Amino acid sequence: MPSILSQALSLLTGDESDPSQWLKLPKKRLLKKLTERELINLEAEIGATLFGTVPKGHRREFFCLDETAWIWHEEWVDEHHKLQTLTTRYEVQQAGILKVQPGPRYTYIEGEELENFGLAVNLYYERVMREIYHRDPDTGEPIATN
């Protein structure tokens, strides 16, 4: 049985069907398919909420970029009114999850950080599948929407 992470990655990025067809589009968009960037933005909105409330003045994104990359991005204005940003890329590799940060800093995550990443990916996958694609996260089958 494939792991939750590989199921998530497969269903989010490796499915052969067109994921834009899974969406229940708002009435004003019935004739327009969403672009890949628009889908990522919708997914990032969900990802931003997985770690609690986004502080006022902050912008946060967490999303699956492709079958091997996850992005955590945060922006805020510091006490000197200067824009600060931090982007972390998590690369899914055979050896583990490589965390890439500016500097450059490259480390494989382990322990509690690895567990938290796995929990975040699982929750992201479940919410994105249900809320955006209206699919059951376990089966990939369409779910009834109201």
Secondary structure, 3 states (H helix, E strand, C coil): CCCHHHHHHHHHHHCCCCHHHHCCCCHHHCCCCCCHHHHHHHHHHHHHHCCCCCCCCCEEEEEEEECCEEEEEEEEECCCCCEEEEEEEEEEECCEEEEEECCCEEEECCHHHHHHHHHHHHHHHHHHHHHCCCECCCCCCECCCC
